Amino acid sequence: MKTFLLLQFDSEGAPFSEVADVLEDLGFEAHQEGYDFVYDWGRPATVRESLEFADRIQAALKGTRVAFRIESSDD
């Protein structure tokens, strides 16, 4: 399973490079095809795991003024 992340930045928020470092610490990799980052679970994940991961992303981005959208797929 993979989780894709699309970011929306605020001009008054954290710089992209700083946000990228935070996301890479969570295991995300930069992505080029329609999303900004992708996380490869390497296995199927449960809905509960996906929700808990979304909570971790939200906590990691708190205070950066970055909005995000996540989408997971079995691809």
N, CA, C and O atoms as a GROMACS GRO file, in nm:
protein
  300
    1MET      N    1   0.084  -0.117   0.000
    1MET     CA    2   0.000   0.000   0.000
    1MET      C    3   0.088   0.124   0.000
    1MET      O    4   0.198   0.124   0.056
    2LYS      N    5   0.038   0.228  -0.064
    2LYS     CA    6   0.111   0.355  -0.066
    2LYS      C    7   0.017   0.467  -0.021
    2LYS      O    8  -0.103   0.465  -0.049
    3THR      N    9   0.074   0.563   0.049
    3THR     CA   10   0.001   0.682   0.089
    3THR      C   11   0.063   0.801   0.019
    3THR      O   12   0.184   0.825   0.029
    4PHE      N   13  -0.021   0.876  -0.052
    4PHE     CA   14   0.023   0.992  -0.128
    4PHE      C   15  -0.016   1.118  -0.055
    4PHE      O   16  -0.121   1.124   0.009
    5LEU      N   17   0.069   1.218  -0.063
    5LEU     CA   18   0.048   1.342   0.010
    5LEU      C   19   0.057   1.460  -0.085
    5LEU      O   20   0.154   1.473  -0.161
    6LEU      N   21  -0.042   1.546  -0.080
    6LEU     CA   22  -0.044   1.669  -0.159
    6LEU      C   23  -0.046   1.785  -0.060
    6LEU      O   24  -0.129   1.788   0.031
    7LEU      N   25   0.044   1.878  -0.077
    7LEU     CA   26   0.059   1.990   0.016
    7LEU      C   27   0.010   2.121  -0.043
    7LEU      O   28   0.016   2.143  -0.164
    8GLN      N   29  -0.038   2.209   0.046
    8GLN     CA   30  -0.073   2.345   0.007
    8GLN      C   31  -0.005   2.439   0.106
    8GLN      O   32  -0.030   2.433   0.226
    9PHE      N   33   0.080   2.524   0.054
    9PHE     CA   34   0.161   2.611   0.138
    9PHE      C   35   0.098   2.748   0.153
    9PHE      O   36   0.029   2.798   0.064
   10ASP      N   37   0.124   2.808   0.268
   10ASP     CA   38   0.085   2.946   0.298
   10ASP      C   39   0.212   3.030   0.286
   10ASP      O   40   0.318   2.990   0.334
   11SER      N   41   0.202   3.144   0.223
   11SER     CA   42   0.322   3.228   0.203
   11SER      C   43   0.381   3.275   0.336
   11SER      O   44   0.496   3.320   0.339
   12GLU      N   45   0.306   3.267   0.443
   12GLU     CA   46   0.356   3.307   0.575
   12GLU      C   47   0.403   3.187   0.657
   12GLU      O   48   0.440   3.202   0.774
   13GLY      N   49   0.402   3.070   0.597
   13GLY     CA   50   0.437   2.948   0.670
   13GLY      C   51   0.580   2.903   0.648
   13GLY      O   52   0.664   2.976   0.597
   14ALA      N   53   0.605   2.780   0.689
   14ALA     CA   54   0.738   2.722   0.680
   14ALA      C   55   0.779   2.702   0.534
   14ALA      O   56   0.694   2.678   0.449
   15PRO      N   57   0.910   2.712   0.505
   15PRO     CA   58   0.959   2.689   0.369
   15PRO      C   59   0.948   2.540   0.331
   15PRO      O   60   0.951   2.452   0.416
   16PHE      N   61   0.934   2.517   0.201
   16PHE     CA   62   0.918   2.381   0.150
   16PHE      C   63   1.030   2.290   0.196
   16PHE      O   64   1.005   2.176   0.235
   17SER      N   65   1.153   2.337   0.192
   17SER     CA   66   1.266   2.252   0.229
   17SER      C   67   1.256   2.205   0.374
   17SER      O   68   1.293   2.092   0.405
   18GLU      N   69   1.207   2.289   0.462
   18GLU     CA   70   1.190   2.253   0.602
   18GLU      C   71   1.079   2.149   0.617
   18GLU      O   72   1.093   2.052   0.692
   19VAL      N   73   0.970   2.168   0.546
   19VAL     CA   74   0.858   2.074   0.549
   19VAL      C   75   0.903   1.940   0.491
   19VAL      O   76   0.866   1.835   0.544
   20ALA      N   77   0.980   1.943   0.384
   20ALA     CA   78   1.030   1.820   0.323
   20ALA      C   79   1.113   1.739   0.423
   20ALA      O   80   1.102   1.617   0.429
   21ASP      N   81   1.196   1.807   0.501
   21ASP     CA   82   1.276   1.738   0.602
   21ASP      C   83   1.188   1.668   0.705
   21ASP      O   84   1.215   1.554   0.743
   22VAL      N   85   1.083   1.735   0.748
   22VAL     CA   86   0.990   1.678   0.846
   22VAL      C   87   0.924   1.553   0.788
   22VAL      O   88   0.915   1.450   0.855
   23LEU      N   89   0.878   1.562   0.664
   23LEU     CA   90   0.809   1.450   0.601
   23LEU      C   91   0.904   1.334   0.573
   23LEU      O   92   0.865   1.217   0.586
   24GLU      N   93   1.025   1.364   0.534
   24GLU     CA   94   1.123   1.258   0.511
   24GLU      C   95   1.156   1.185   0.641
   24GLU      O   96   1.183   1.065   0.640
   25ASP      N   97   1.153   1.257   0.753
   25ASP     CA   98   1.174   1.193   0.883
   25ASP      C   99   1.061   1.095   0.915
   25ASP      O  100   1.081   1.000   0.991
   26LEU      N  101   0.943   1.117   0.858
   26LEU     CA  102   0.829   1.026   0.876
   26LEU      C  103   0.834   0.908   0.778
   26LEU      O  104   0.754   0.816   0.789
   27GLY      N  105   0.928   0.912   0.684
   27GLY     CA  106   0.942   0.803   0.589
   27GLY      C  107   0.890   0.834   0.450
   27GLY      O  108   0.891   0.746   0.363
   28PHE      N  109   0.846   0.957   0.425
   28PHE     CA  110   0.799   0.995   0.292
   28PHE      C  111   0.916   1.017   0.198
   28PHE      O  112   1.027   1.049   0.241
   29GLU      N  113   0.890   0.998   0.069
   29GLU     CA  114   0.987   1.029  -0.036
   29GLU      C  115   0.921   1.128  -0.132
   29GLU      O  116   0.800   1.123  -0.154
   30ALA      N  117   1.001   1.218  -0.188
   30ALA     CA  118   0.949   1.313  -0.287
   30ALA      C  119   0.890   1.237  -0.405
   30ALA      O  120   0.940   1.131  -0.443
   31HIS      N  121   0.784   1.291  -0.461
   31HIS     CA  122   0.711   1.226  -0.570
   31HIS      C  123   0.683   1.331  -0.676
   31HIS      O  124   0.668   1.448  -0.643
   32GLN      N  125   0.676   1.291  -0.802
   32GLN     CA  126   0.661   1.388  -0.910
   32GLN      C  127   0.529   1.379  -0.986
   32GLN      O  128   0.493   1.473  -1.056
   33GLU      N  129   0.457   1.272  -0.975
   33GLU     CA  130   0.341   1.249  -1.061
   33GLU      C  131   0.209   1.283  -0.992
   33GLU      O  132   0.135   1.192  -0.953
   34GLY      N  133   0.179   1.410  -0.976
   34GLY     CA  134   0.050   1.452  -0.923
   34GLY      C  135   0.046   1.472  -0.772
   34GLY      O  136  -0.047   1.535  -0.721
   35TYR      N  137   0.143   1.419  -0.700
   35TYR     CA  138   0.150   1.435  -0.555
   35TYR      C  139   0.289   1.485  -0.519
   35TYR      O  140   0.384   1.472  -0.597
   36ASP      N  141   0.299   1.542  -0.400
   36ASP     CA  142   0.429   1.594  -0.358
   36ASP      C  143   0.517   1.487  -0.293
   36ASP      O  144   0.639   1.486  -0.311
   37PHE      N  145   0.454   1.396  -0.218
   37PHE     CA  146   0.529   1.292  -0.147
   37PHE      C  147   0.452   1.160  -0.149
   37PHE      O  148   0.330   1.158  -0.165
   38VAL      N  149   0.526   1.050  -0.133
   38VAL     CA  150   0.465   0.919  -0.124
   38VAL      C  151   0.531   0.841  -0.009
   38VAL      O  152   0.652   0.850   0.013
   39TYR      N  153   0.450   0.764   0.061
   39TYR     CA  154   0.498   0.675   0.166
   39TYR      C  155   0.462   0.533   0.124
   39TYR      O  156   0.345   0.503   0.101
   40ASP      N  157   0.560   0.447   0.114
   40ASP     CA  158   0.538   0.309   0.074
   40ASP      C  159   0.536   0.222   0.199
   40ASP      O  160   0.638   0.205   0.266
   41TRP      N  161   0.420   0.167   0.230
   41TRP     CA  162   0.404   0.084   0.348
   41TRP      C  163   0.478  -0.049   0.333
   41TRP      O  164   0.520  -0.109   0.432
   42GLY      N  165   0.493  -0.095   0.210
   42GLY     CA  166   0.558  -0.223   0.187
   42GLY      C  167   0.469  -0.342   0.219
   42GLY      O  168   0.513  -0.457   0.216
   43ARG      N  169   0.344  -0.313   0.250
   43ARG     CA  170   0.246  -0.417   0.287
   43ARG      C  171   0.109  -0.352   0.291
   43ARG      O  172   0.099  -0.229   0.286
   44PRO      N  173   0.003  -0.430   0.299
   44PRO     CA  174  -0.130  -0.370   0.320
   44PRO      C  175  -0.138  -0.308   0.459
   44PRO      O  176  -0.078  -0.360   0.554
   45ALA      N  177  -0.209  -0.199   0.472
   45ALA     CA  178  -0.227  -0.133   0.601
   45ALA      C  179  -0.376  -0.126   0.632
   45ALA      O  180  -0.459  -0.120   0.541
   46THR      N  181  -0.409  -0.128   0.759
   46THR     CA  182  -0.548  -0.120   0.800
   46THR      C  183  -0.595   0.026   0.798
   46THR      O  184  -0.515   0.119   0.792
   47VAL      N  185  -0.726   0.042   0.802
   47VAL     CA  186  -0.783   0.177   0.810
   47VAL      C  187  -0.732   0.245   0.936
   47VAL      O  188  -0.697   0.363   0.932
   48ARG      N  189  -0.729   0.175   1.046
   48ARG     CA  190  -0.682   0.232   1.174
   48ARG      C  191  -0.537   0.280   1.162
   48ARG      O  192  -0.504   0.388   1.209
   49GLU      N  193  -0.451   0.200   1.098
   49GLU     CA  194  -0.312   0.241   1.078
   49GLU      C  195  -0.304   0.366   0.993
   49GLU      O  196  -0.224   0.456   1.021
   50SER      N  197  -0.386   0.374   0.889
   50SER     CA  198  -0.387   0.491   0.802
   50SER      C  199  -0.430   0.616   0.879
   50SER      O  200  -0.371   0.723   0.862
   51LEU      N  201  -0.532   0.602   0.963
   51LEU     CA  202  -0.579   0.716   1.043
   51LEU      C  203  -0.474   0.761   1.144
   51LEU      O  204  -0.453   0.880   1.163
   52GLU      N  205  -0.409   0.665   1.206
   52GLU     CA  206  -0.303   0.699   1.302
   52GLU      C  207  -0.185   0.767   1.232
   52GLU      O  208  -0.123   0.857   1.288
   53PHE      N  209  -0.155   0.723   1.111
   53PHE     CA  210  -0.048   0.786   1.034
   53PHE      C  211  -0.086   0.930   0.997
   53PHE      O  212  -0.002   1.020   1.003
   54ALA      N  213  -0.212   0.950   0.960
   54ALA     CA  214  -0.260   1.086   0.930
   54ALA      C  215  -0.247   1.175   1.053
   54ALA      O  216  -0.212   1.292   1.040
   55ASP      N  217  -0.275   1.121   1.171
   55ASP     CA  218  -0.257   1.197   1.295
   55ASP      C  219  -0.111   1.236   1.316
   55ASP      O  220  -0.081   1.348   1.358
   56ARG      N  221  -0.020   1.144   1.285
   56ARG     CA  222   0.123   1.173   1.298
   56ARG      C  223   0.166   1.282   1.201
   56ARG      O  224   0.246   1.369   1.236
   57ILE      N  225   0.114   1.277   1.079
   57ILE     CA  226   0.145   1.380   0.979
   57ILE      C  227   0.096   1.516   1.030
   57ILE      O  228   0.168   1.615   1.024
   58GLN      N  229  -0.028   1.519   1.078
   58GLN     CA  230  -0.085   1.644   1.128
   58GLN      C  231  -0.002   1.700   1.243
   58GLN      O  232   0.025   1.820   1.247
   59ALA      N  233   0.038   1.615   1.335
   59ALA     CA  234   0.119   1.659   1.449
   59ALA      C  235   0.255   1.712   1.402
   59ALA      O  236   0.304   1.812   1.454
   60ALA      N  237   0.314   1.644   1.304
   60ALA     CA  238   0.446   1.685   1.254
   60ALA      C  239   0.440   1.819   1.182
   60ALA      O  240   0.536   1.896   1.185
   61LEU      N  241   0.328   1.847   1.116
   61LEU     CA  242   0.315   1.972   1.039
   61LEU      C  243   0.252   2.086   1.119
   61LEU      O  244   0.239   2.197   1.068
   62LYS      N  245   0.215   2.059   1.243
   62LYS     CA  246   0.153   2.163   1.326
   62LYS      C  247   0.244   2.284   1.336
   62LYS      O  248   0.363   2.273   1.364
   63GLY      N  249   0.185   2.400   1.314
   63GLY     CA  250   0.259   2.525   1.324
   63GLY      C  251   0.329   2.568   1.196
   63GLY      O  252   0.385   2.677   1.191
   64THR      N  253   0.327   2.485   1.093
   64THR     CA  254   0.396   2.519   0.968
   64THR      C  255   0.307   2.596   0.871
   64THR      O  256   0.356   2.651   0.772
   65ARG      N  257   0.177   2.600   0.900
   65ARG     CA  258   0.078   2.664   0.812
   65ARG      C  259   0.073   2.594   0.676
   65ARG      O  260   0.054   2.658   0.572
   66VAL      N  261   0.089   2.463   0.678
   66VAL     CA  262   0.080   2.381   0.558
   66VAL      C  263  -0.045   2.295   0.569
   66VAL      O  264  -0.063   2.222   0.667
   67ALA      N  265  -0.131   2.302   0.469
   67ALA     CA  266  -0.247   2.215   0.460
   67ALA      C  267  -0.207   2.093   0.377
   67ALA      O  268  -0.120   2.102   0.291
   68PHE      N  269  -0.271   1.980   0.404
   68PHE     CA  270  -0.236   1.861   0.328
   68PHE      C  271  -0.359   1.776   0.299
   68PHE      O  272  -0.462   1.785   0.367
   69ARG      N  273  -0.344   1.696   0.197
   69ARG     CA  274  -0.445   1.598   0.157
   69ARG      C  275  -0.373   1.466   0.141
   69ARG      O  276  -0.267   1.459   0.079
   70ILE      N  277  -0.431   1.360   0.197
   70ILE     CA  278  -0.370   1.228   0.182
   70ILE      C  279  -0.466   1.136   0.107
   70ILE      O  280  -0.588   1.151   0.114
   71GLU      N  281  -0.407   1.043   0.037
   71GLU     CA  282  -0.483   0.941  -0.036
   71GLU      C  283  -0.400   0.814  -0.034
   71GLU      O  284  -0.280   0.816  -0.062
   72SER      N  285  -0.464   0.705   0.000
   72SER     CA  286  -0.394   0.577   0.004
   72SER      C  287  -0.447   0.485  -0.105
   72SER      O  288  -0.564   0.490  -0.141
   73SER      N  289  -0.359   0.400  -0.157
   73SER     CA  290  -0.393   0.309  -0.265
   73SER      C  291  -0.316   0.180  -0.248
   73SER      O  292  -0.207   0.178  -0.192
   74ASP      N  293  -0.375   0.072  -0.297
   74ASP     CA  294  -0.308  -0.058  -0.291
   74ASP      C  295  -0.204  -0.075  -0.399
   74ASP      O  296  -0.144  -0.182  -0.407
   75ASP      N  297  -0.178   0.025  -0.482
   75ASP     CA  298  -0.080   0.017  -0.590
   75ASP      C  299   0.059  -0.003  -0.538
   75ASP      O  300   0.154  -0.012  -0.616
   0.00000   0.00000   0.00000
